[in-house]
Amino acid sequence: MDERKKQILKSKIDSQSRISFSYKSKIAKNLKVILSAEINRSAPALMGFGVQLER
């Protein structure tokens, strides 16, 4: 985690051999960008992109 830029990177491996990654970055006072991915041996990789606007 980078406190100056408000960035968080998480990774996780579960019991079903799935690996997931998540990245969040605060780019403005009320705006965050989220990128995520999940890799699984028995299925295609999944990727996502999101924008979070806080009031």
Buried (B, 14 or more C-beta within 10 A) or exposed (E): EEEEEEBEEEEEEEEEEBBBBBBBBBEEEEEBBBBBBBBBEEEEEEEEEEEEEEE
